[in-house]
Amino acid sequence: MQVLSEAGAFTAPGSGSGVHWTEHLRVSDLSVGTYSIAAGADDDQEPHTEDEIYVVTAGRGTLAAGGQAAPVGPGSVIYVPAREPHHFTGVTSDLAAIVLFAPGEYSRAGPGR
């Protein structure tokens, strides 16, 4: 067993960026981390090669994916299939989300991602 005590806690991004990523766990078929986006920041992430689930723990905004948009806040759980472009918009308060990748993030990407 491993307790991921920091998972889901907002981490302020460093200067020059509005987002922060921390990986908490990586095993062959799963990775878990926390994605933090400061209020008003741009989310410029690229599609991932793995399926992912977001569990929003703090903040408010909108997740746009697959031609749809949904408001998100604490307790929202969203599935995004592999390779689907997606990003958070309209973040009105510091947003934090636990992100689960299956299999582990970039494990399908090959060398050089």
C-alpha positions as protocol buffer text, in pm:
chain_id: "A"
residue {
  index: 1
  type: MET
  ca { x: 0 y: 0 z: 0 }
}
residue {
  index: 2
  type: GLN
  ca { x: 108 y: 357 z: -67 }
}
residue {
  index: 3
  type: VAL
  ca { x: -75 y: 663 z: 65 }
}
residue {
  index: 4
  type: LEU
  ca { x: -66 y: 956 z: -180 }
}
residue {
  index: 5
  type: SER
  ca { x: -106 y: 1226 z: 83 }
}
residue {
  index: 6
  type: GLU
  ca { x: -31 y: 1523 z: -145 }
}
residue {
  index: 7
  type: ALA
  ca { x: -261 y: 1413 z: -428 }
}
residue {
  index: 8
  type: GLY
  ca { x: -524 y: 1671 z: -513 }
}
residue {
  index: 9
  type: ALA
  ca { x: -362 y: 1964 z: -332 }
}
residue {
  index: 10
  type: PHE
  ca { x: -320 y: 2283 z: -537 }
}
residue {
  index: 11
  type: THR
  ca { x: 44 y: 2371 z: -608 }
}
residue {
  index: 12
  type: ALA
  ca { x: 114 y: 2726 z: -723 }
}
residue {
  index: 13
  type: PRO
  ca { x: 280 y: 2730 z: -1065 }
}
residue {
  index: 14
  type: GLY
  ca { x: 628 y: 2876 z: -1097 }
}
residue {
  index: 15
  type: SER
  ca { x: 687 y: 3212 z: -1258 }
}
residue {
  index: 16
  type: GLY
  ca { x: 619 y: 3224 z: -1630 }
}
residue {
  index: 17
  type: SER
  ca { x: 362 y: 2943 z: -1622 }
}
residue {
  index: 18
  type: GLY
  ca { x: 3 y: 2917 z: -1510 }
}
residue {
  index: 19
  type: VAL
  ca { x: 6 y: 2540 z: -1462 }
}
residue {
  index: 20
  type: HIS
  ca { x: 189 y: 2288 z: -1246 }
}
residue {
  index: 21
  type: TRP
  ca { x: 211 y: 1907 z: -1275 }
}
residue {
  index: 22
  type: THR
  ca { x: 329 y: 1670 z: -1002 }
}
residue {
  index: 23
  type: GLU
  ca { x: 340 y: 1294 z: -1050 }
}
residue {
  index: 24
  type: HIS
  ca { x: 268 y: 1100 z: -729 }
}
residue {
  index: 25
  type: LEU
  ca { x: 274 y: 741 z: -851 }
}
residue {
  index: 26
  type: ARG
  ca { x: 387 y: 545 z: -1156 }
}
residue {
  index: 27
  type: VAL
  ca { x: 345 y: 172 z: -1209 }
}
residue {
  index: 28
  type: SER
  ca { x: 329 y: -17 z: -1539 }
}
residue {
  index: 29
  type: ASP
  ca { x: -46 y: 20 z: -1593 }
}
residue {
  index: 30
  type: LEU
  ca { x: -127 y: 345 z: -1412 }
}
residue {
  index: 31
  type: SER
  ca { x: 11 y: 684 z: -1319 }
}
residue {
  index: 32
  type: VAL
  ca { x: -141 y: 939 z: -1082 }
}
residue {
  index: 33
  type: GLY
  ca { x: -63 y: 1305 z: -1039 }
}
residue {
  index: 34
  type: THR
  ca { x: -204 y: 1645 z: -957 }
}
residue {
  index: 35
  type: TYR
  ca { x: -260 y: 1911 z: -1222 }
}
residue {
  index: 36
  type: SER
  ca { x: -289 y: 2266 z: -1088 }
}
residue {
  index: 37
  type: ILE
  ca { x: -403 y: 2568 z: -1289 }
}
residue {
  index: 38
  type: ALA
  ca { x: -396 y: 2919 z: -1144 }
}
residue {
  index: 39
  type: ALA
  ca { x: -708 y: 3134 z: -1179 }
}
residue {
  index: 40
  type: GLY
  ca { x: -706 y: 3308 z: -1517 }
}
residue {
  index: 41
  type: ALA
  ca { x: -420 y: 3096 z: -1655 }
}
residue {
  index: 42
  type: ASP
  ca { x: -414 y: 2929 z: -1997 }
}
residue {
  index: 43
  type: ASP
  ca { x: -410 y: 2549 z: -2008 }
}
residue {
  index: 44
  type: ASP
  ca { x: -196 y: 2461 z: -2309 }
}
residue {
  index: 45
  type: GLN
  ca { x: -169 y: 2085 z: -2263 }
}
residue {
  index: 46
  type: GLU
  ca { x: -142 y: 1854 z: -2563 }
}
residue {
  index: 47
  type: PRO
  ca { x: -350 y: 1534 z: -2604 }
}
residue {
  index: 48
  type: HIS
  ca { x: -209 y: 1234 z: -2421 }
}
residue {
  index: 49
  type: THR
  ca { x: -154 y: 889 z: -2566 }
}
residue {
  index: 50
  type: GLU
  ca { x: -337 y: 727 z: -2272 }
}
residue {
  index: 51
  type: ASP
  ca { x: -691 y: 738 z: -2136 }
}
residue {
  index: 52
  type: GLU
  ca { x: -727 y: 972 z: -1841 }
}
residue {
  index: 53
  type: ILE
  ca { x: -965 y: 1059 z: -1563 }
}
residue {
  index: 54
  type: TYR
  ca { x: -974 y: 1397 z: -1390 }
}
residue {
  index: 55
  type: VAL
  ca { x: -1110 y: 1429 z: -1036 }
}
residue {
  index: 56
  type: VAL
  ca { x: -1141 y: 1798 z: -955 }
}
residue {
  index: 57
  type: THR
  ca { x: -1059 y: 1870 z: -591 }
}
residue {
  index: 58
  type: ALA
  ca { x: -1054 y: 2251 z: -589 }
}
residue {
  index: 59
  type: GLY
  ca { x: -1142 y: 2550 z: -805 }
}
residue {
  index: 60
  type: ARG
  ca { x: -1383 y: 2616 z: -1088 }
}
residue {
  index: 61
  type: GLY
  ca { x: -1360 y: 2630 z: -1465 }
}
residue {
  index: 62
  type: THR
  ca { x: -1471 y: 2452 z: -1781 }
}
residue {
  index: 63
  type: LEU
  ca { x: -1323 y: 2145 z: -1947 }
}
residue {
  index: 64
  type: ALA
  ca { x: -1346 y: 2151 z: -2327 }
}
residue {
  index: 65
  type: ALA
  ca { x: -1300 y: 1817 z: -2507 }
}
residue {
  index: 66
  type: GLY
  ca { x: -1440 y: 1634 z: -2806 }
}
residue {
  index: 67
  type: GLY
  ca { x: -1643 y: 1933 z: -2924 }
}
residue {
  index: 68
  type: GLN
  ca { x: -1814 y: 1963 z: -2586 }
}
residue {
  index: 69
  type: ALA
  ca { x: -1762 y: 2181 z: -2280 }
}
residue {
  index: 70
  type: ALA
  ca { x: -1864 y: 2111 z: -1921 }
}
residue {
  index: 71
  type: PRO
  ca { x: -1838 y: 2325 z: -1609 }
}
residue {
  index: 72
  type: VAL
  ca { x: -1618 y: 2162 z: -1345 }
}
residue {
  index: 73
  type: GLY
  ca { x: -1565 y: 2213 z: -974 }
}
residue {
  index: 74
  type: PRO
  ca { x: -1486 y: 2010 z: -663 }
}
residue {
  index: 75
  type: GLY
  ca { x: -1623 y: 1659 z: -705 }
}
residue {
  index: 76
  type: SER
  ca { x: -1636 y: 1664 z: -1086 }
}
residue {
  index: 77
  type: VAL
  ca { x: -1506 y: 1344 z: -1245 }
}
residue {
  index: 78
  type: ILE
  ca { x: -1433 y: 1352 z: -1618 }
}
residue {
  index: 79
  type: TYR
  ca { x: -1309 y: 1080 z: -1855 }
}
residue {
  index: 80
  type: VAL
  ca { x: -1103 y: 1185 z: -2158 }
}
residue {
  index: 81
  type: PRO
  ca { x: -1008 y: 912 z: -2409 }
}
residue {
  index: 82
  type: ALA
  ca { x: -654 y: 881 z: -2538 }
}
residue {
  index: 83
  type: ARG
  ca { x: -552 y: 1132 z: -2807 }
}
residue {
  index: 84
  type: GLU
  ca { x: -859 y: 1354 z: -2763 }
}
residue {
  index: 85
  type: PRO
  ca { x: -764 y: 1724 z: -2758 }
}
residue {
  index: 86
  type: HIS
  ca { x: -880 y: 1884 z: -2434 }
}
residue {
  index: 87
  type: HIS
  ca { x: -807 y: 2179 z: -2208 }
}
residue {
  index: 88
  type: PHE
  ca { x: -944 y: 2376 z: -1916 }
}
residue {
  index: 89
  type: THR
  ca { x: -1081 y: 2724 z: -1987 }
}
residue {
  index: 90
  type: GLY
  ca { x: -1233 y: 3001 z: -1781 }
}
residue {
  index: 91
  type: VAL
  ca { x: -1057 y: 2899 z: -1459 }
}
residue {
  index: 92
  type: THR
  ca { x: -1210 y: 3143 z: -1208 }
}
residue {
  index: 93
  type: SER
  ca { x: -1043 y: 3010 z: -893 }
}
residue {
  index: 94
  type: ASP
  ca { x: -724 y: 2808 z: -851 }
}
residue {
  index: 95
  type: LEU
  ca { x: -806 y: 2462 z: -988 }
}
residue {
  index: 96
  type: ALA
  ca { x: -653 y: 2132 z: -877 }
}
residue {
  index: 97
  type: ALA
  ca { x: -736 y: 1791 z: -1020 }
}
residue {
  index: 98
  type: ILE
  ca { x: -611 y: 1442 z: -950 }
}
residue {
  index: 99
  type: VAL
  ca { x: -529 y: 1289 z: -1288 }
}
residue {
  index: 100
  type: LEU
  ca { x: -521 y: 913 z: -1344 }
}
residue {
  index: 101
  type: PHE
  ca { x: -360 y: 781 z: -1663 }
}
residue {
  index: 102
  type: ALA
  ca { x: -410 y: 424 z: -1777 }
}
residue {
  index: 103
  type: PRO
  ca { x: -171 y: 287 z: -1874 }
}
residue {
  index: 104
  type: GLY
  ca { x: 91 y: 518 z: -1719 }
}
residue {
  index: 105
  type: GLU
  ca { x: 135 y: 862 z: -1877 }
}
residue {
  index: 106
  type: TYR
  ca { x: 333 y: 853 z: -2203 }
}
residue {
  index: 107
  type: SER
  ca { x: 377 y: 474 z: -2185 }
}
residue {
  index: 108
  type: ARG
  ca { x: 221 y: 445 z: -2533 }
}
residue {
  index: 109
  type: ALA
  ca { x: 410 y: 740 z: -2679 }
}
residue {
  index: 110
  type: GLY
  ca { x: 733 y: 561 z: -2765 }
}
residue {
  index: 111
  type: PRO
  ca { x: 1078 y: 717 z: -2767 }
}
residue {
  index: 112
  type: GLY
  ca { x: 1084 y: 1096 z: -2760 }
}
residue {
  index: 113
  type: ARG
  ca { x: 708 y: 1101 z: -2689 }
}
